[in-house]
C-alpha cells in the first residue's frame, strides 16, 4: 500500500506581507510505500483559505505538491491557520499543515481604553477614543456602519487627514449574554471599496437574571374538614 510522508516542514511561515496580496503555501508529499497512494481530500479550515491544487494519486516513490492560498484582503494582523491532507495511507490518514504570518493591515488602530470588558454585573457604560492611521497611501475610510447586539451607542468621527482619523465612542451595555457593539468603516480608494474594513468593536458579557420558580398551587375543591 502507499505510505504518505511530508517532504517539507509542516509549518509554512509567510512572515510579514501586505494584506492586499495573496500568499500560497506549497508542501510536497511523497509516497514511500510499494503501492499507489491516493490523496482523498485537502481540507481548508478557514474561509480565508483556498485549495489551489493537489495530485489525486501518487505512484510508489513519487512526489506531488499541495498548494493552499491565503486570499487577499481576508486577513489583517497576525494569523495562524491549518489545513489537512487526507490520504489512503492506513497509518497516516490525516496530515496537518500550519500556516502562519502577519498581514499588514491597511490601517493601524489604537484605543486609549480596554474595549473587551469581560463579565459585567449590571448596565455599564464605556467610553474610548480610537486613533486610526493608514499604513500606506491612496486609502480613505468610507461612511461607517453600526452593528449593535444588546447595546446602544454613539460616536463622533474627526478626520485629521485622508490618512488619519480620531473616533470617540460611548457604548452602553443594556442586554444580557454576549454583548457587542461594532463600528465598521469600509476602506476605499479612488476606484471604490477595497481591503478588509476597519472594525472598532467593544464587547462584554452579562449573565441573565435568574427568576426563582413559584410553586404551583393545586387546582380543585378545598379539602373537607374532618369532624
C-alpha positions in Angstrom: 0.0 0.0 0.0 1.0 3.6 -0.4 2.6 5.5 2.5 2.3 9.3 3.0 5.3 11.3 4.1 5.7 15.1 4.1 8.9 16.2 2.4 8.7 19.8 3.7 8.1 21.1 7.3 4.5 21.0 8.5 4.7 24.8 9.2 4.7 27.4 6.4 5.7 30.8 7.7 4.9 33.7 5.4 6.4 36.4 7.6 5.1 40.0 7.1 3.4 41.0 3.9 0.6 43.4 2.7 -2.9 42.2 3.5 -3.9 43.2 -0.1 -1.7 40.4 -1.5 -2.3 36.7 -1.7 0.2 34.1 -0.4 0.4 30.4 -1.4 1.6 27.7 0.9 3.2 24.8 -1.0 4.2 21.5 0.6 5.4 18.3 -1.1 4.0 14.9 -0.2 6.0 11.7 -1.1 4.7 8.1 -1.5 7.2 6.0 0.3 5.2 2.8 0.0 5.2 0.0 -2.5 1.7 0.6 -3.9 -0.2 3.7 -5.1 -1.2 6.5 -2.7 -4.5 8.3 -3.1 -4.9 11.8 -1.8 -8.6 11.9 -0.9 -9.1 15.5 0.3 -7.4 18.7 1.2 -9.5 20.5 3.8 -9.2 24.2 4.5 -10.3 25.3 7.9 -10.9 29.0 7.3 -12.9 30.9 4.6 -9.7 32.9 4.0 -8.0 29.7 2.7 -8.5 28.3 -0.8 -7.2 24.9 -2.0 -5.3 25.7 -5.2 -4.2 22.2 -6.4 -3.1 18.7 -5.3 -2.5 15.4 -7.1 -5.2 12.8 -6.8 -2.8 9.8 -7.0 0.9 9.2 -6.4 2.7 6.2 -7.6 5.3 4.5 -5.5 8.4 6.7 -4.8 6.7 9.7 -6.5 6.3 13.2 -5.0 3.4 15.7 -5.5 2.8 19.3 -4.4 -0.2 20.5 -2.4 -0.9 24.3 -2.8 -3.2 26.2 -0.4 -3.6 30.0 -0.7 -4.4 32.8 1.8 -6.8 35.0 -0.1 -6.1 38.8 -0.3 -8.0 41.2 1.9 -9.1 38.3 4.2 -6.6 38.6 7.0 -5.4 41.6 9.0 -2.7 41.3 11.6 -1.2 38.0 12.9 -2.9 34.7 11.8 -2.4 31.0 12.5 -4.4 28.6 10.4 -4.2 24.9 9.5 -5.2 22.7 6.6 -5.5 18.9 6.5 -4.4 16.3 3.9 -6.4 13.1 3.9 -4.8 10.1 2.3 -5.4 6.4 1.8 -2.4 5.5 4.0 -3.9 3.4 6.8 -1.2 4.5 9.2 -1.3 8.2 8.3 -4.8 9.0 7.3 -4.5 12.7 8.0 -1.6 15.1 7.9 -1.8 18.6 9.4 0.0 21.7 7.9 0.0 25.0 9.8 0.2 28.4 8.0 1.4 31.5 10.0 2.1 35.1 9.1 1.4 38.8 9.7 -0.8 40.5 7.1 0.0 44.2 7.5 -3.4 46.0 7.8 -4.3 49.0 5.7 -4.9 51.0 8.9 -3.3 50.7 12.3 -5.8 51.1 15.1 -5.0 52.1 18.7 -7.5 52.6 21.6 -6.9 54.5 24.8 -9.2 52.1 26.8 -9.7 48.4 27.1 -12.5 47.5 24.7 -13.1 44.0 26.0 -14.8 44.3 29.3 -15.4 40.7 30.1 -18.1 39.9 32.6 -20.2 42.8 33.9 -22.7 42.7 36.7 -25.2 45.4 35.7 -25.9 48.0 33.0 -22.5 49.5 32.2 -21.3 52.4 30.0 -17.9 52.5 28.2 -16.1 55.5 26.6 -13.0 55.3 24.5 -11.0 57.1 21.8 -9.5 55.4 18.7 -6.7 56.7 16.6 -6.7 55.2 13.1 -3.7 55.8 10.8 -3.2 54.4 7.3 -0.1 52.2 6.7 0.0 53.2 3.0 -1.2 55.9 0.6 -4.3 56.2 -1.5 -6.8 54.9 1.1 -9.6 56.6 2.9 -12.4 55.4 5.2 -16.0 55.3 4.0 -19.2 56.0 5.8 -19.4 53.9 9.0 -21.9 51.1 9.7 -23.0 50.5 13.3 -23.9 47.0 14.5 -25.5 46.5 17.9 -26.2 43.4 20.0 -27.6 44.2 23.4 -26.1 47.7 23.3 -26.8 51.2 22.4 -24.0 53.6 21.4 -23.0 57.0 19.9 -19.8 58.0 18.1 -18.0 61.0 16.7 -15.5 60.9 13.8 -12.8 63.5 13.4 -10.9 63.5 10.1 -7.4 64.7 10.7 -6.3 63.9 7.1 -7.1 61.3 4.5 -4.7 59.0 6.3 -5.6 59.8 10.0 -8.8 59.7 11.9 -9.9 60.1 15.6 -13.1 58.2 16.6 -14.7 58.7 20.0 -17.3 56.1 21.1 -19.7 55.7 24.0 -21.3 52.3 24.4 -23.9 51.3 27.0 -24.5 47.6 27.6 -28.2 47.0 28.2 -28.8 43.4 27.4 -27.7 40.0 28.7 -25.5 37.3 27.2 -22.7 38.1 24.8 -22.9 41.9 24.1 -21.2 43.5 21.1 -21.1 47.0 19.6 -19.1 47.3 16.3 -18.5 50.4 14.2 -17.3 49.3 10.7 -15.5 51.6 8.3 -15.2 50.4 4.7 -11.7 51.1 3.3 -11.9 52.9 -0.1 -9.7 54.0 -2.9 -10.4 56.3 -5.8 -11.8 53.4 -7.7 -14.1 52.2 -4.9 -14.1 50.0 -1.8 -11.2 47.6 -1.2 -9.5 45.7 1.5 -10.6 44.5 4.9 -12.8 47.1 6.7 -11.7 48.7 9.9 -13.7 47.3 12.8 -14.0 49.1 16.2 -15.6 46.5 18.5 -16.5 46.8 22.1 -17.5 43.6 23.9 -18.8 42.4 27.3 -20.8 39.5 28.8 -23.7 39.8 31.3 -25.4 36.9 33.0 -29.2 36.9 32.5 -31.2 37.4 35.7 -32.5 34.1 37.1 -36.1 34.0 38.1 -36.9 31.9 41.2 -39.7 29.4 40.4 -43.0 30.0 42.0 -44.7 26.8 43.4 -47.9 25.9 41.6 -51.0 25.7 43.8 -53.1 22.5 43.3 -56.3 23.1 41.3 -59.5 21.6 42.7 -62.0 21.8 45.5 -60.8 22.6 49.0 -60.5 19.5 51.2 -63.5 18.8 53.5 -62.5 19.3 57.2 -62.8 16.2 59.3 -65.4 16.2 62.1 
